[in-house]
Amino acid sequence: MIASTETIENPAFYLAGIAVRTTNQNGQSEKDIGALWAKFMGEGVLQQINNSATDDIYCVYTDYETDFTGPYTALLGCKVTSIDNQPESITSLTVPAGKYRIYNLSGKFPENVHQAWTEIWNSSVERVYTVDFDLYCANAESFEETRVAIYLAVK
């Protein structure tokens, strides 16, 4: 559920993590991104990333073939100060500077994330399909209380 929204100009930054190519068709992204989370947490990927700037976790959606109905790449990782010297198993990318609409979520995690994306997909917001991302704030008191914000690249 979306608690509030605002639009900002966000500076460019670097991310590093693990990625998968997926699509929202037939529930495929839920399976693929769920497996990505399992690998990320189970293999301690966060600890393998060099130059970490924060313990916050990002799930990035990029390389859209068309829009949210077509294939795209999902990367799960963290913000880094440099993409240099990353292990071979780590994928890096630059999130471009741009105009982002931020959706601050309320409700119980992780159900609130799926509900918010469903609202976004059914909305008339004008997206640019460059890089969108979920920001999962570190240090939640419990898993269900994880604070999440969705950043949507907009016109």
N, C-alpha and C positions, 0 to 999 in steps of 0.2 A: 504494500500500500504506500502511496506517495503522500508524505507529510507536507512537503513544501518544495518549491522550485525557485530557481534563480538562474539568470544567464550571465556568464562572465567571459572575459578574454583570458584564456589559460596559456601560460608560456609553454614552450616545447620542453620535453624532458625525456630521459632514457628509461627503458624498462628491460629487464632480463628475466627469462623463465623458460617454461616448456610450452610447446604449441601443438595444435591439432587443426587440421582442415575439416570443416563440418558444414552442416546446413540445418536450418530449422524444420525442414520437411520431415514428416513422419516421426517426429520426436527424436531425430538423430542427434541434435545438439545436446539434448539432456543426457543421452548416453555418453557421447564423446566428452563433454565437459565434465560430467560426473567422473568418468575414468581419469581425466586430466587431474581433477582434484585428488582422487585417490592416490595417483602416482606422486603428485606434488607433496602431499602430506606423508604418505607411506615411505617415500624415498628421501625425505628430508631435503627437498630441492632448495628451499629457502637458504639452508646452510651452505649449499654448494655455489651460490651466486656470489661473485666478487663485487666489491665496491657498493654494497647495499647502502642506500641513503635512509631507509626506514624499514620497520618491520610490518608496515601496512602491506596488504596483498591486493594486487590488481588483477582483474580478469578483463583482458582487452579483446575487442572485436575489430578486425581490420581486414584488408585485402578483399573487400566485398566484390563479388563478381557482378552483382546488380544492386540489390537492396537486401532487406532482411529476409526475403523469401529465397534468395540464392545462396550459393556456397560462400563461405568466409573463413578466415583464420581466427582462432581463439588462442590467446596466449595468457598463461597464468604465471605471475611472477611478482617482482617488486621493483620499485624505483631504484635506479643506480646512478652514481655520480659519473660513471664512465662505462661504455660498452666494451672497452678494451680488456684483454686478459680474462675473458670468460671461458669456462670449460667448454669442450667441444659439444657436450650434450645440452648446452644452454643456448637458447635463441634470444637474440637482442633486437630491439627496435627503437626508433625514435617516434614519440608521440608528437605530432606537429602542433605548433602554436595555433590557436584558433578560438572561435566562438563556441562555447559549450553551454548547454542547458543542463543544470544540475538538479537531479531529483533526489532529495533526501528522503529516505524510507523510514516508515514506522512499522510497527507490528513485529511478529515473531520471525526470526531468521531460521531457515532459508526460504520459507514460503513467501515472504514479502518480496523477495527479488523476482521470483517468477510472476507474481501478481503485478508488480510494477512494469516488467517488460511487456506483459500482455496489454496493460493499459497504454504503454507507449506505442506498441504495434498497431493498436486500434485508434490512435490519435491522429490528428492532422498536422502534427509538428513537422516542419520542413527540415529534413535531415540531409547531410551532405555525404554520408557514408565514406568517411575517411578513416577515423579511429574513434570508437566509442569504448567506454570502459566502466566497470564496476570497481569502486574503491571500498575495500573491506578494512575497517580501522582495527589496528592491533589493540590488545589489552582490554578486550571485552570481559565483563565479569563472568559471563557464561556464553556458551556457543549460541544459544537462542537470542542473546542480547547483542550480538555483533552489530555494530553500526555500519550501515551501507549507504553509499551515495552512487547514483548512476550518472555518468557524464556522457552526454549525447552531443556529438558534433552537429551544429545547426547552421543554417544560412544567416 
